[in-house]
Amino acid sequence: MGDYYPADTNEVRKNGMRGVLSTGAGIGVLLFNSLLGIPVLGWILSGGLVALGVLGFVGKGKSDKTTGAIMMGAGILGLASFIFKGLTGTLLGLGGFVLIGFGVFSLFKFAKGLKSRS
């Protein structure tokens, strides 16, 4: 029955932003995973992600904390990848695909919400 009524504007906007950001983050995690094979660049990127994650984690907003936790987790996995290559590569790859899947799902809900608004 809820399909016959227009979607809330804020909900549609939230799904659009969530979809774009999640898809972009998933692509970024997959790219980061592929760059970890370069030793010095992998260390620098991992350390930078941990530092940016800590900065985001101490932020005020809920989205800052979520983004910071994801960045810090990716950086820690990147640093651990020099010891546990197979496990961390699998976790980063899986995490990237999950983020892309969630982003595509949110974009689908965004498009459906836009269609119901017209």
N, CA and C atoms as an extended XYZ file, in Angstrom:
354
Properties=species:S:1:pos:R:3:atomname:S:1:resname:S:1:resid:I:1 pbc="F F F"
N         0.816       -1.183        0.000 N   MET     1
C         0.000        0.000        0.000 CA  MET     1
C         0.863        1.251        0.000 C   MET     1
N         2.067        1.179        0.577 N   GLY     2
C         2.949        2.326        0.610 CA  GLY     2
C         3.497        2.678       -0.764 C   GLY     2
N         3.389        1.778       -1.733 N   ASP     3
C         3.909        2.055       -3.065 CA  ASP     3
C         3.047        3.049       -3.829 C   ASP     3
N         1.831        3.282       -3.385 N   TYR     4
C         0.926        4.160       -4.111 CA  TYR     4
C         1.077        5.616       -3.702 C   TYR     4
N         1.805        5.900       -2.658 N   TYR     5
C         1.985        7.260       -2.187 CA  TYR     5
C         3.383        7.755       -2.548 C   TYR     5
N         3.524        9.055       -2.776 N   PRO     6
C         4.863        9.576       -3.081 CA  PRO     6
C         5.803        9.399       -1.886 C   PRO     6
N         7.055        9.133       -2.182 N   ALA     7
C         8.064        8.956       -1.136 CA  ALA     7
C         8.403       10.312       -0.530 C   ALA     7
N         8.814       10.285        0.723 N   ASP     8
C         9.222       11.492        1.422 CA  ASP     8
C        10.478       12.067        0.759 C   ASP     8
N        10.513       13.372        0.589 N   THR     9
C        11.633       14.027       -0.086 CA  THR     9
C        12.947       13.781        0.644 C   THR     9
N        12.919       13.858        1.974 N   ASN    10
C        14.152       13.643        2.740 CA  ASN    10
C        14.651       12.209        2.601 C   ASN    10
N        13.729       11.264        2.549 N   GLU    11
C        14.120        9.860        2.390 CA  GLU    11
C        14.739        9.622        1.013 C   GLU    11
N        14.162       10.240       -0.001 N   VAL    12
C        14.699       10.101       -1.359 CA  VAL    12
C        16.098       10.702       -1.429 C   VAL    12
N        16.270       11.865       -0.834 N   ARG    13
C        17.570       12.537       -0.829 CA  ARG    13
C        18.601       11.703       -0.064 C   ARG    13
N        18.191       11.145        1.075 N   LYS    14
C        19.101       10.329        1.876 CA  LYS    14
C        19.536        9.089        1.106 C   LYS    14
N        18.605        8.449        0.399 N   ASN    15
C        18.966        7.270       -0.398 CA  ASN    15
C        19.926        7.624       -1.522 C   ASN    15
N        19.733        8.781       -2.145 N   GLY    16
C        20.633        9.211       -3.210 CA  GLY    16
C        22.039        9.457       -2.708 C   GLY    16
N        22.149       10.184       -1.597 N   MET    17
C        23.474       10.469       -1.034 CA  MET    17
C        24.152        9.187       -0.555 C   MET    17
N        23.381        8.333        0.111 N   ARG    18
C        23.924        7.069        0.609 CA  ARG    18
C        24.405        6.203       -0.554 C   ARG    18
N        23.657        6.187       -1.639 N   GLY    19
C        24.022        5.378       -2.789 CA  GLY    19
C        25.301        5.851       -3.458 C   GLY    19
N        25.402        7.154       -3.667 N   VAL    20
C        26.593        7.701       -4.319 CA  VAL    20
C        27.828        7.517       -3.439 C   VAL    20
N        27.699        7.833       -2.144 N   LEU    21
C        28.852        7.724       -1.252 CA  LEU    21
C        29.285        6.273       -1.045 C   LEU    21
N        28.334        5.361       -0.896 N   SER    22
C        28.689        3.957       -0.686 CA  SER    22
C        29.338        3.355       -1.927 C   SER    22
N        28.808        3.677       -3.089 N   THR    23
C        29.403        3.168       -4.321 CA  THR    23
C        30.814        3.714       -4.509 C   THR    23
N        30.982        4.994       -4.269 N   GLY    24
C        32.314        5.604       -4.375 CA  GLY    24
C        33.293        5.025       -3.365 C   GLY    24
N        32.821        4.787       -2.144 N   ALA    25
C        33.695        4.206       -1.118 CA  ALA    25
C        34.080        2.778       -1.484 C   ALA    25
N        33.149        2.019       -2.039 N   GLY    26
C        33.456        0.648       -2.453 CA  GLY    26
C        34.498        0.610       -3.545 C   GLY    26
N        34.363        1.502       -4.507 N   ILE    27
C        35.366        1.584       -5.579 CA  ILE    27
C        36.716        2.006       -4.999 C   ILE    27
N        36.686        2.933       -4.044 N   GLY    28
C        37.918        3.372       -3.396 CA  GLY    28
C        38.605        2.254       -2.623 C   GLY    28
N        37.821        1.440       -1.920 N   VAL    29
C        38.396        0.322       -1.165 CA  VAL    29
C        39.019       -0.706       -2.117 C   VAL    29
N        38.341       -0.985       -3.229 N   LEU    30
C        38.904       -1.925       -4.205 CA  LEU    30
C        40.189       -1.371       -4.824 C   LEU    30
N        40.214       -0.079       -5.110 N   LEU    31
C        41.420        0.549       -5.649 CA  LEU    31
C        42.548        0.520       -4.618 C   LEU    31
N        42.213        0.817       -3.380 N   PHE    32
C        43.187        0.770       -2.295 CA  PHE    32
C        43.764       -0.638       -2.148 C   PHE    32
N        42.910       -1.630       -2.241 N   ASN    33
C        43.351       -3.024       -2.137 CA  ASN    33
C        44.338       -3.370       -3.252 C   ASN    33
N        44.092       -2.857       -4.437 N   SER    34
C        45.004       -3.153       -5.544 CA  SER    34
C        46.325       -2.401       -5.412 C   SER    34
N        46.322       -1.231       -4.757 N   LEU    35
C        47.552       -0.459       -4.596 CA  LEU    35
C        48.420       -0.945       -3.447 C   LEU    35
N        47.884       -1.835       -2.609 N   LEU    36
C        48.680       -2.340       -1.488 CA  LEU    36
C        49.844       -3.207       -1.932 C   LEU    36
N        49.829       -3.659       -3.161 N   GLY    37
C        50.915       -4.487       -3.665 CA  GLY    37
C        52.209       -3.716       -3.849 C   GLY    37
N        52.132       -2.405       -3.919 N   ILE    38
C        53.329       -1.568       -4.058 CA  ILE    38
C        53.803       -1.232       -2.646 C   ILE    38
N        54.950       -1.774       -2.198 N   PRO    39
C        55.320       -1.704       -0.774 CA  PRO    39
C        55.319       -0.306       -0.161 C   PRO    39
N        56.080        0.613       -0.653 N   VAL    40
C        56.177        1.924       -0.004 CA  VAL    40
C        54.856        2.690       -0.140 C   VAL    40
N        54.242        2.647       -1.294 N   LEU    41
C        52.974        3.334       -1.500 CA  LEU    41
C        51.878        2.740       -0.615 C   LEU    41
N        51.892        1.430       -0.439 N   GLY    42
C        50.913        0.772        0.425 CA  GLY    42
C        51.039        1.221        1.869 C   GLY    42
N        52.266        1.350        2.361 N   TRP    43
C        52.479        1.809        3.739 CA  TRP    43
C        51.999        3.241        3.923 C   TRP    43
N        52.326        4.090        2.947 N   ILE    44
C        51.938        5.503        3.045 CA  ILE    44
C        50.416        5.642        3.002 C   ILE    44
N        49.771        4.941        2.071 N   LEU    45
C        48.309        5.009        1.970 CA  LEU    45
C        47.628        4.454        3.215 C   LEU    45
N        48.145        3.355        3.739 N   SER    46
C        47.548        2.761        4.934 CA  SER    46
C        47.672        3.690        6.138 C   SER    46
N        48.850        4.256        6.323 N   GLY    47
C        49.049        5.211        7.418 CA  GLY    47
C        48.179        6.442        7.266 C   GLY    47
N        48.056        6.926        6.038 N   GLY    48
C        47.187        8.081        5.791 CA  GLY    48
C        45.729        7.776        6.072 C   GLY    48
N        45.278        6.589        5.700 N   LEU    49
C        43.892        6.213        5.981 CA  LEU    49
C        43.640        6.076        7.472 C   LEU    49
N        44.596        5.542        8.200 N   VAL    50
C        44.429        5.442        9.660 CA  VAL    50
C        44.353        6.840       10.268 C   VAL    50
N        45.231        7.747        9.847 N   ALA    51
C        45.227        9.114       10.378 CA  ALA    51
C        43.924        9.835       10.044 C   ALA    51
N        43.469        9.726        8.795 N   LEU    52
C        42.203       10.369        8.419 CA  LEU    52
C        41.023        9.717        9.131 C   LEU    52
N        41.108        8.415        9.348 N   GLY    53
C        40.049        7.720       10.077 CA  GLY    53
C        39.948        8.185       11.511 C   GLY    53
N        41.090        8.399       12.159 N   VAL    54
C        41.082        8.903       13.535 CA  VAL    54
C        40.488       10.303       13.570 C   VAL    54
N        40.845       11.143       12.609 N   LEU    55
C        40.280       12.498       12.555 CA  LEU    55
C        38.773       12.462       12.352 C   LEU    55
N        38.304       11.593       11.486 N   GLY    56
C        36.866       11.478       11.269 CA  GLY    56
C        36.157       10.865       12.455 C   GLY    56
N        36.824        9.945       13.146 N   PHE    57
C        36.212        9.255       14.282 CA  PHE    57
C        35.970       10.198       15.457 C   PHE    57
N        36.795       11.226       15.592 N   VAL    58
C        36.595       12.185       16.677 CA  VAL    58
C        35.692       13.335       16.250 C   VAL    58
N        35.136       13.279       15.046 N   GLY    59
C        34.226       14.313       14.568 CA  GLY    59
C        32.917       14.308       15.335 C   GLY    59
N        32.129       15.353       15.111 N   LYS    60
C        30.884       15.522       15.857 CA  LYS    60
C        29.725       14.727       15.288 C   LYS    60
N        29.613       14.667       13.980 N   GLY    61
C        28.450       14.048       13.352 CA  GLY    61
C        28.528       12.534       13.309 C   GLY    61
N        27.353       11.911       13.201 N   LYS    62
C        27.284       10.447       13.118 CA  LYS    62
C        27.933        9.946       11.829 C   LYS    62
N        27.717       10.674       10.730 N   SER    63
C        28.318       10.257        9.462 CA  SER    63
C        29.836       10.408        9.495 C   SER    63
N        30.343       11.417       10.236 N   ASP    64
C        31.801       11.560       10.386 CA  ASP    64
C        32.393       10.356       11.105 C   ASP    64
N        31.716        9.916       12.157 N   LYS    65
C        32.208        8.772       12.922 CA  LYS    65
C        32.155        7.488       12.097 C   LYS    65
N        31.076        7.309       11.324 N   THR    66
C        30.959        6.119       10.491 CA  THR    66
C        32.038        6.097        9.413 C   THR    66
N        32.210        7.225        8.737 N   THR    67
C        33.238        7.327        7.697 CA  THR    67
C        34.622        7.132        8.290 C   THR    67
N        34.868        7.733        9.449 N   GLY    68
C        36.159        7.577       10.115 CA  GLY    68
C        36.448        6.141       10.490 C   GLY    68
N        35.423        5.448       10.993 N   ALA    69
C        35.618        4.039       11.375 CA  ALA    69
C        35.932        3.183       10.155 C   ALA    69
N        35.239        3.439        9.043 N   ILE    70
C        35.499        2.671        7.824 CA  ILE    70
C        36.902        2.951        7.301 C   ILE    70
N        37.303        4.221        7.301 N   MET    71
C        38.647        4.568        6.819 CA  MET    71
C        39.727        3.993        7.727 C   MET    71
N        39.498        4.071        9.037 N   MET    72
C        40.480        3.538        9.964 CA  MET    72
C        40.572        2.015        9.817 C   MET    72
N        39.442        1.353        9.654 N   GLY    73
C        39.456       -0.095        9.451 CA  GLY    73
C        40.191       -0.490        8.189 C   GLY    73
N        39.964        0.252        7.107 N   ALA    74
C        40.666       -0.040        5.857 CA  ALA    74
C        42.169        0.198        6.008 C   ALA    74
N        42.543        1.262        6.715 N   GLY    75
C        43.962        1.534        6.927 CA  GLY    75
C        44.641        0.474        7.773 C   GLY    75
N        43.939        0.022        8.826 N   ILE    76
C        44.497       -1.028        9.687 CA  ILE    76
C        44.636       -2.335        8.904 C   ILE    76
N        43.614       -2.656        8.108 N   LEU    77
C        43.727       -3.857        7.267 CA  LEU    77
C        44.861       -3.712        6.255 C   LEU    77
N        45.050       -2.493        5.748 N   GLY    78
C        46.155       -2.260        4.815 CA  GLY    78
C        47.500       -2.462        5.470 C   GLY    78
N        47.640       -1.974        6.705 N   LEU    79
C        48.905       -2.195        7.418 CA  LEU    79
C        49.096       -3.667        7.753 C   LEU    79
N        48.013       -4.337        8.105 N   ALA    80
C        48.107       -5.764        8.430 CA  ALA    80
C        48.353       -6.619        7.190 C   ALA    80
N        48.091       -6.059        6.017 N   SER    81
C        48.255       -6.841        4.788 CA  SER    81
C        49.711       -7.192        4.507 C   SER    81
N        50.629       -6.493        5.135 N   PHE    82
C        52.032       -6.819        4.929 CA  PHE    82
C        52.432       -8.060        5.716 C   PHE    82
N        51.581       -8.460        6.681 N   ILE    83
C        51.826       -9.683        7.442 CA  ILE    83
C        50.884      -10.795        6.980 C   ILE    83
N        49.592      -10.460        6.856 N   PHE    84
C        48.554      -11.434        6.483 CA  PHE    84
C        48.015      -11.101        5.095 C   PHE    84
N        48.776      -11.361        4.061 N   LYS    85
C        48.403      -10.936        2.714 CA  LYS    85
C        47.071      -11.486        2.230 C   LYS    85
N        46.855      -12.764        2.322 N   GLY    86
C        45.647      -13.368        1.767 CA  GLY    86
C        44.387      -12.958        2.495 C   GLY    86
N        44.422      -12.962        3.824 N   LEU    87
C        43.236      -12.660        4.631 CA  LEU    87
C        42.793      -11.217        4.446 C   LEU    87
N        43.712      -10.286        4.545 N   THR    88
C        43.329       -8.880        4.448 CA  THR    88
C        42.893       -8.508        3.033 C   THR    88
N        43.530       -9.086        2.036 N   GLY    89
C        43.116       -8.822        0.662 CA  GLY    89
C        41.698       -9.299        0.408 C   GLY    89
N        41.376      -10.470        0.970 N   THR    90
C        40.024      -11.003        0.830 CA  THR    90
C        39.014      -10.120        1.553 C   THR    90
N        39.347       -9.695        2.780 N   LEU    91
C        38.430       -8.845        3.548 CA  LEU    91
C        38.213       -7.486        2.880 C   LEU    91
N        39.289       -6.893        2.370 N   LEU    92
C        39.143       -5.605        1.686 CA  LEU    92
C        38.342       -5.752        0.395 C   LEU    92
N        38.593       -6.815       -0.358 N   GLY    93
C        37.832       -7.046       -1.585 CA  GLY    93
C        36.365       -7.283       -1.298 C   GLY    93
N        36.081       -8.100       -0.295 N   LEU    94
C        34.695       -8.365        0.089 CA  LEU    94
C        34.012       -7.095        0.585 C   LEU    94
N        34.722       -6.322        1.399 N   GLY    95
C        34.164       -5.061        1.892 CA  GLY    95
C        33.867       -4.082        0.764 C   GLY    95
N        34.747       -4.016       -0.208 N   GLY    96
C        34.512       -3.136       -1.357 CA  GLY    96
C        33.283       -3.545       -2.146 C   GLY    96
N        33.139       -4.851       -2.377 N   PHE    97
C        31.961       -5.328       -3.120 CA  PHE    97
C        30.675       -5.127       -2.332 C   PHE    97
N        30.735       -5.289       -1.003 N   VAL    98
C        29.544       -5.060       -0.179 CA  VAL    98
C        29.146       -3.588       -0.230 C   VAL    98
N        30.126       -2.694       -0.142 N   LEU    99
C        29.818       -1.259       -0.222 CA  LEU    99
C        29.226       -0.888       -1.582 C   LEU    99
N        29.765       -1.456       -2.643 N   ILE   100
C        29.217       -1.186       -3.975 CA  ILE   100
C        27.795       -1.730       -4.075 C   ILE   100
N        27.560       -2.939       -3.563 N   GLY   101
C        26.222       -3.518       -3.591 CA  GLY   101
C        25.219       -2.685       -2.811 C   GLY   101
N        25.621       -2.225       -1.622 N   PHE   102
C        24.740       -1.375       -0.822 CA  PHE   102
C        24.469       -0.055       -1.542 C   PHE   102
N        25.489        0.486       -2.188 N   GLY   103
C        25.319        1.739       -2.927 CA  GLY   103
C        24.372        1.583       -4.101 C   GLY   103
N        24.502        0.496       -4.841 N   VAL   104
C        23.609        0.256       -5.981 CA  VAL   104
C        22.176        0.053       -5.486 C   VAL   104
N        22.021       -0.671       -4.375 N   PHE   105
C        20.695       -0.872       -3.798 CA  PHE   105
C        20.076        0.460       -3.378 C   PHE   105
N        20.864        1.325       -2.748 N   SER   106
C        20.365        2.646       -2.339 CA  SER   106
C        20.038        3.514       -3.547 C   SER   106
N        20.832        3.413       -4.600 N   LEU   107
C        20.534        4.172       -5.818 CA  LEU   107
C        19.254        3.664       -6.478 C   LEU   107
N        19.010        2.355       -6.404 N   PHE   108
C        17.767        1.794       -6.917 CA  PHE   108
C        16.579        2.337       -6.129 C   PHE   108
N        16.715        2.390       -4.790 N   LYS   109
C        15.642        2.951       -3.967 CA  LYS   109
C        15.478        4.447       -4.260 C   LYS   109
N        16.558        5.148       -4.542 N   PHE   110
C        16.497        6.552       -4.892 CA  PHE   110
C        15.709        6.743       -6.193 C   PHE   110
N        16.033        5.940       -7.206 N   ALA   111
C        15.328        6.044       -8.496 CA  ALA   111
C        13.850        5.695       -8.335 C   ALA   111
N        13.568        4.682       -7.516 N   LYS   112
C        12.165        4.311       -7.276 CA  LYS   112
C        11.422        5.437       -6.554 C   LYS   112
N        12.101        6.087       -5.603 N   GLY   113
C        11.500        7.216       -4.895 CA  GLY   113
C        11.260        8.404       -5.811 C   GLY   113
N        12.207        8.664       -6.717 N   LEU   114
C        12.014        9.746       -7.685 CA  LEU   114
C        10.834        9.456       -8.607 C   LEU   114
N        10.724        8.211       -9.014 N   LYS   115
C         9.629        7.834       -9.898 CA  LYS   115
C         8.287        8.001       -9.195 C   LYS   115
N         8.219        7.675       -7.901 N   SER   116
C         6.959        7.816       -7.179 CA  SER   116
C         6.611        9.279       -6.920 C   SER   116
N         7.606       10.155       -6.967 N   ARG   117
C         7.362       11.584       -6.736 CA  ARG   117
C         6.810       12.264       -7.978 C   ARG   117
N         7.022       11.690       -9.130 N   SER   118
C         6.574       12.347      -10.366 CA  SER   118
C         5.166       11.978      -10.748 C   SER   118
